[in-house]
Amino acid sequence: MVIDADKPDVDVEEVRTAPLASWGRRLGAISLDYLPGLAVFATLTLVGITAPLRGWLWWTIWVAAGLVVFAVLANRVVLPTVLGFSLGRAVAGIRVLQADGDRPGVVRLFVRELAHLLDTAAVFVGWLWPLWDRRRRTFADLLARTEVQVVEEPKRNVRKLAAWVLIAATLLSAAGAGLGYAVVYRQERAVEQARAQIAEQGPRIVEQMLSYGADTVQADFARAQNLATDAYRQQIIDQQQAVQKSGVTANEYWSVSSAVLSVDTTRAAMLLALQGQRGANPDDLKFITATVRVDFERSGDSWRVSNLQVLKRPLLPPPAPPQSQPPQGGAPQ
């Protein structure tokens, strides 16, 4: 029996006596119809869920995935109503017909595709049902009142078209995987490298910015200014001038704990707990503690402070209480 796109109606008696498609043919047809698109969709989905949300790559991936779904459904639902077969069924030499021998319409074929979910939900029993059903029907066929019959072997150009579809699906999957590596995976690696850098360098940068000695104060202030971004440098200068007016000549900090709050390839934020010592006299320094949040920006290969917010002001230890004088006369009070 030959598929005739210009003759949608088929004699019922001829349909009833036509050979029914074997389970193997049906498996090959649905594999060719679905697996190439499923492979491309899976690849795009994996890239899409790791791409930056609502970025250009995110939109590109999900639009492409939607087009793949549309193409698969058009092949399974629309082409059979126009040409009499989907690509996989043409290669396998089978077609879907209604019980009265007519070609099913788009709505019936769409319902049939949805009904395949029942074939799967029933622990795949529905897919195996043709092995013992008299008319070799799945649950979806029973619901949509369709059956699958054998037709004449497809022409050679159909097989060529199927080969090109497989090649295109392979290339699209490879392109999606390559794009995911180039844009997503490399980006994630760059962020992880930035996290490692700021976790190591951030505390040292803050220590150097906040520490200065009585004998090296000018050199220490100049170093602190170089560790700040251009936008934040003036605030550092203003703070240094205020320190000089306060009479404090020595200030040393060291980080006792730190945590990276956020990071990307160009910006980062850290929380640091600091301890140190401060005083107007190098011989009489007081122990101090402070907690700060620091924002960093990347400049070339180095990180610079773009903002420093004191969350817990430096605390000096309370002065020691005056020693009490022993009572006169030695008598207990």
C-alpha positions in Angstrom: 0.0 0.0 0.0 1.5 3.4 -1.0 1.0 6.6 0.9 -0.8 9.1 -1.3 -0.9 12.6 0.1 -3.6 13.6 -2.4 -5.9 10.8 -1.3 -6.7 11.1 2.4 -9.5 8.5 2.3 -8.8 4.8 2.2 -11.2 2.0 1.6 -12.3 0.5 4.9 -12.0 -3.1 3.8 -8.6 -2.5 2.5 -7.6 -1.0 5.8 -9.0 -3.9 7.7 -7.0 -6.4 5.6 -3.8 -4.3 5.5 -0.9 -5.7 7.5 -0.5 -4.2 11.0 2.8 -2.7 12.0 5.0 -4.8 14.2 6.2 -3.7 17.6 9.7 -3.4 16.3 8.7 -1.1 13.5 6.8 1.1 15.8 9.7 1.3 18.2 12.0 2.3 15.4 9.6 5.0 14.1 9.0 6.6 17.5 12.7 6.5 18.3 13.6 8.4 15.1 10.8 10.9 15.7 11.6 11.6 19.3 15.2 10.7 20.3 17.1 13.3 18.1 14.8 16.1 19.4 15.0 14.8 23.0 18.8 14.7 22.8 19.0 18.4 21.6 16.3 19.4 24.2 18.2 17.7 27.1 21.5 19.4 26.1 19.8 22.8 25.9 18.0 22.3 29.2 21.2 21.5 31.0 22.8 24.6 29.6 19.7 26.7 30.3 19.4 25.9 34.0 23.0 26.8 34.6 23.0 30.0 32.5 22.6 33.4 34.2 18.9 34.0 34.8 17.3 36.1 32.1 20.6 36.8 30.4 21.1 36.7 26.6 22.3 33.0 26.8 19.3 32.1 29.0 16.8 33.5 26.5 18.6 32.0 23.5 18.7 28.5 25.0 15.1 28.4 26.1 13.8 29.9 22.8 15.9 27.2 20.9 14.5 24.5 23.2 10.9 25.7 22.5 11.6 25.5 18.8 12.9 21.9 19.2 9.7 20.9 21.0 7.6 22.6 18.3 9.5 20.8 15.5 9.0 17.4 17.2 5.3 18.0 17.7 4.9 19.3 14.1 6.6 16.2 12.8 4.4 13.9 14.9 1.0 15.8 14.6 1.0 18.0 11.6 3.0 16.1 8.9 0.8 13.0 9.2 -2.3 15.1 8.3 -0.5 16.7 5.3 1.8 14.0 3.9 0.3 10.9 5.6 3.4 10.1 7.8 5.9 11.5 10.2 9.6 11.2 9.3 10.2 8.2 11.6 7.1 6.4 10.3 8.1 7.0 6.7 11.5 5.4 7.3 9.9 2.5 9.1 7.2 2.1 6.4 4.1 2.6 8.7 1.3 5.0 9.1 -1.5 5.9 11.6 -5.1 5.6 10.5 -8.5 6.0 12.2 -10.7 2.9 12.7 -12.7 3.9 9.6 -9.6 4.2 7.4 -9.3 8.0 7.3 -6.3 9.9 8.2 -6.6 11.3 11.8 -6.7 15.1 12.1 -4.3 17.3 14.1 -6.5 17.3 17.2 -6.8 13.5 17.3 -3.1 13.0 16.7 -2.3 15.5 19.4 -4.6 13.7 21.9 -2.9 10.5 20.8 0.5 11.9 21.7 -0.8 13.1 25.1 -2.3 9.7 25.7 1.1 8.1 25.3 1.7 9.5 28.8 -0.8 6.8 30.0 1.3 4.2 28.2 4.3 5.4 30.2 2.4 5.9 33.5 1.2 2.3 33.5 4.8 1.1 34.1 5.3 1.1 30.3 2.6 -1.6 30.0 0.8 0.5 27.4 3.8 0.5 25.2 4.0 -3.3 25.4 0.2 -3.8 24.8 0.6 -4.2 21.0 2.5 -7.5 21.6 -0.8 -9.2 22.6 -3.5 -6.9 21.3 -5.4 -8.3 18.3 -5.0 -5.0 16.4 -1.6 -4.3 17.9 -2.7 -1.1 19.6 -1.3 0.8 22.5 -3.4 2.4 25.2 -3.1 5.7 23.2 -4.5 3.9 20.1 -7.4 2.5 22.1 -8.2 6.0 23.4 -7.8 7.8 20.1 -9.4 4.9 18.1 -6.4 4.6 15.8 -4.1 1.8 14.6 -0.8 1.6 12.8 -0.4 -0.2 9.5 2.5 -1.2 7.2 2.8 0.8 4.0 5.2 0.6 1.0 8.9 1.2 1.9 9.8 4.9 1.7 11.7 6.4 -1.1 15.4 6.9 -0.8 15.2 10.6 -0.3 13.2 10.0 2.9 16.1 8.0 4.3 18.5 10.8 3.3 16.3 13.3 5.1 16.3 11.2 8.2 20.1 11.0 8.0 20.3 14.8 7.8 18.0 15.1 10.8 20.3 12.9 12.8 23.4 14.8 11.7 21.7 18.1 12.5 20.6 16.9 16.0 24.2 15.7 16.7 25.6 19.0 15.6 23.1 21.0 17.6 23.7 18.9 20.7 27.5 19.4 20.3 27.0 23.1 19.8 24.9 23.4 22.9 27.4 21.5 24.9 30.2 23.6 23.6 28.3 26.8 24.3 27.6 25.6 27.8 31.3 24.9 28.4 32.4 28.2 26.8 30.0 30.4 28.5 28.7 28.7 31.7 31.4 26.3 32.8 34.3 28.7 32.1 32.3 31.4 33.8 31.8 29.2 36.9 35.5 28.4 36.9 36.4 32.1 36.7 34.1 32.8 39.6 35.6 30.0 41.7 39.1 31.3 41.0 38.0 34.8 42.0 36.5 33.4 45.2 39.8 31.7 46.0 41.7 34.9 45.3 39.6 37.2 47.4 39.4 34.7 50.3 43.2 34.7 50.3 44.0 38.3 49.4 41.1 40.1 50.9 42.1 39.9 54.6 45.7 40.9 53.8 44.5 43.9 51.8 42.3 45.2 54.7 45.1 44.6 57.2 47.5 46.7 55.1 44.9 49.4 54.5 44.1 49.9 58.2 47.6 49.4 59.7 50.3 52.1 60.1 53.2 52.7 62.4 54.5 55.8 64.1 57.8 55.7 62.1 56.3 54.8 58.7 53.0 56.5 58.8 53.4 58.4 55.5 54.5 55.4 53.6 51.7 53.3 55.2 49.1 55.9 54.3 50.3 56.0 50.6 50.1 52.2 50.5 46.6 52.3 51.8 45.5 54.8 49.2 46.9 52.5 46.4 44.8 49.7 47.8 41.6 51.6 47.2 39.7 52.2 44.0 39.7 55.7 42.4 36.1 56.3 43.6 36.9 55.3 47.3 40.4 56.8 47.6 39.3 60.3 48.7 37.4 58.8 51.6 40.6 57.0 52.7 42.5 60.3 52.5 39.9 62.1 54.6 40.0 59.3 57.2 43.8 59.5 57.3 43.7 63.2 57.9 41.2 62.7 60.7 43.5 60.1 62.3 46.5 62.5 62.2 44.5 65.2 64.0 43.4 62.7 66.7 46.9 62.1 67.8 46.9 58.3 67.2 50.3 57.4 65.9 50.2 53.6 65.7 47.4 51.3 64.5 47.8 47.6 63.7 45.1 45.2 62.6 45.1 41.5 61.8 42.2 39.3 60.6 41.1 36.5 62.9 38.2 35.3 60.7 36.7 36.1 57.4 33.8 35.0 55.1 33.2 35.7 51.4 29.6 37.1 51.2 29.4 37.3 47.4 31.7 37.2 44.4 31.8 37.3 40.7 34.7 37.9 38.3 34.9 41.6 39.0 33.3 42.3 42.4 33.3 40.7 45.8 32.2 41.3 49.4 33.6 40.0 52.6 32.9 40.1 56.3 35.9 40.3 58.6 36.5 40.1 62.3 39.6 42.1 63.2 41.8 42.3 66.3 44.6 44.8 66.8 46.3 47.4 68.9 46.2 51.2 68.9 47.7 54.1 70.7 49.2 57.5 70.6 52.3 56.2 72.2 54.0 53.1 70.6 55.0 52.0 74.1 51.5 52.0 75.4 49.2 50.3 72.8 45.7 49.2 73.7 44.1 46.0 72.4 41.1 46.6 70.1 38.6 44.5 68.1 36.3 45.4 65.2 34.0 43.9 62.6 33.8 45.3 59.1 32.2 44.5 55.7 34.4 45.2 52.8 33.5 45.6 49.1 36.2 44.9 46.5 36.5 45.6 42.8 38.9 43.9 40.5 41.5 46.0 38.6 43.5 44.0 36.2 45.0 41.1 38.2 44.6 42.7 41.6 41.7 43.5 43.9 41.0 46.9 45.4 38.7 48.1 48.2 35.7 50.0 46.9 34.0 50.5 50.3 34.6 49.6 53.9 31.7 49.7 56.4 32.3 49.3 60.1 29.7 47.0 61.6 31.1 47.0 65.1 33.3 49.9 66.2 36.7 49.2 67.6 36.4 48.4 71.3 39.1 49.4 73.8 39.4 47.3 77.0 37.9 49.1 80.0 40.4 50.9 82.3 41.5 48.9 85.2 39.7 49.7 88.5 41.7 51.7 91.1 43.2 49.4 93.7 41.6 49.8 97.1 43.7 51.0 100.1 44.1 48.7 103.0 42.2 49.8 106.1 44.1 51.8 108.7 45.0 50.1 111.9 44.7 46.6 110.5 41.3 46.0 112.0 38.7 44.2 109.8 36.0 46.5 108.5 
